[in-house]
Amino acid sequence: MTMTADATTAASAHAEPLRTVYRPPHPLNLLRTVGVLARGPKDPTMFVEGSTLWRAARTPAGVSTVALRQTHEGVHATAWGPGAEWTLGQLPRLCGADDDATGFDVSGHPMLAAVAHRTVGTRLTRTDLVFDALVCATLEQKVTSLQAFGAWRVLVTRFGERAPGPAPRTLFAPPSVDGWRRIPSWAWHRAGVEPPQSRTIVRTAERGQRVADAVLAAQGGAERERVLTSLPGIGAWTSAETRIRALGDPDAVSVGDYHLAHQVGYALTGSRVDDDGMLELLAPWAGHRQRVIRLILAGGPREPRRGPRLAPEDHRRR
């Protein structure tokens, strides 16, 4: 008997899971490394319960759910769904196996050295899922994190696919590339996504998998930046955020961020700087600037707040 695609997916979802133990050859803090991918506490694609990190994804082989738990033996991984094999094969990169910090030295800066000592095992993760990272970054353009995370939650839950496996909370994998393209305009509006961002995602999705393939095939951050910023609506900030999440780019700097330059400036000099000032301060660590930013965000000094938080603007009320 020939099984339909839906029947095959259902069968895969209920099949026995695949298991492996990843034994990293380097110190690893799993939750600090992979946890940065969560888009807020209610992210429908991942959450942490106790010592287990649950994550759903739409892989090139299909939807999968993986449960990750770190012990003294390594990272114990259990995966369900059609994409389980791909997920376990990609696990080392998710845990920072490709993160090469050769030449990175903050010993001459007491604050950075202290934070690096406190956060040993934090590595740069990479998902290899370029389009999902690009969608996340685009949703986060020019809005607060609260708004962007809410839009991601609504769209993934409504148009994504329920993920397989026995997760204690329902997980959803994001839509396929074509699924993002087919989201109707009213749904973007209801999710609180402004037209420029929704048009950017839809136009990019119309190009299909070619965009992600071109980024993955590009050599180095500069070439990947050229590929990404050649797309309408994708600027330097969105490109950097995409490369950080999907590819673990150690040198990416999110120029144009509302807070980042101020945070970097205050942590390194005690005063705010603009984007040009931030790039000048980070120049001694060229090739590893994202590592410095991660250290600052993980434990650098924070400027005291002098005013109210930025109030979210809801364009649905216009």
C-alpha positions, 0 to 999 in steps of 0.5 A: 500500500502506498502512503500519502504524504500526510499519512507518512508525516503522521506515521513519522510523528508517532515512530520511535524517537532517535537518540544520541549523546553529543560529547563536546570537546570543549566546555559547554553551557547548553542553556546559555548557548542555545537559549538565546534562540528563544523569542520570548518566554512564550515562544511556541518553538522552544522552552526550557522545563527543568534541565531539559530544553525542548525545541521544534524546527522545520528542517530540510527533511521535515518537522522535528522536535528535540529534547536536550539535557546536559549531564556530565556525560554530554548532551543527551538528545532525543528527537521525533518527527521526519526531521529527527535525523537531520536535527541530531546530525546538526546538533554539534553546530547547534551546541557551538561546535563550529565556534572557533575562538582562536585569536580572541583575547580579552585578558587586557580588559578586566571587565570583559575578562571577568565576564568571560570567566563567569560564563565559560562554556557559552558558545555561539550557536548556529541553526543552519535555518536561514529563512526562519532566522530572517523572518524573526529578524524582520519581525523585530525591525523597528518595534519592541521585543514584546511586539515582535515576540507576540507577532512571532507567537501568533503567526507560528501558532496559526500558520505553522505545524504542530510539532511531534513528540511528548513535549510537556507544552505544545510546540509548533514548527514555523511555516514552510517558506511557501507557507510564509508567502501564503499568509494573508494580509489580514493575518499579518495585520491581526498579529501586529506586523506593519506592512513594510515588514510583512511585505519584506517577508512575503517578497523574500518567500516568493524567491523560495529556498534560493535565498537561504541556499545562496546565504549558506553557499556564501563564504564569510560574513561579508559575502553573506551580508551582500546576499542578504542586503541585496533583498528589498527591505533587508538592511545591515541590522536584519542581515547581522541578526540573521547571520548571528542566529542561523550561522553563528557569525562571530563578527556580526554587529547589529548596527542600527539597533535602538539600544546596542550602541548605548550598551556597548559604549557604557560598558566599555567607556562609561558613556553612551556612543553612537554606531560609529563610536561602537564600531570604533570601540569594537575594532580591536576585536575585529573578527570577534566583535559579536563575542565581545557584544555577547560578553557585554550583554551577559554581564557588562555594566548597565546604564541606569535608566533615566526615563520610561521604557519605549512605549509600543506603538500598535498600528492596528489602532490607526 
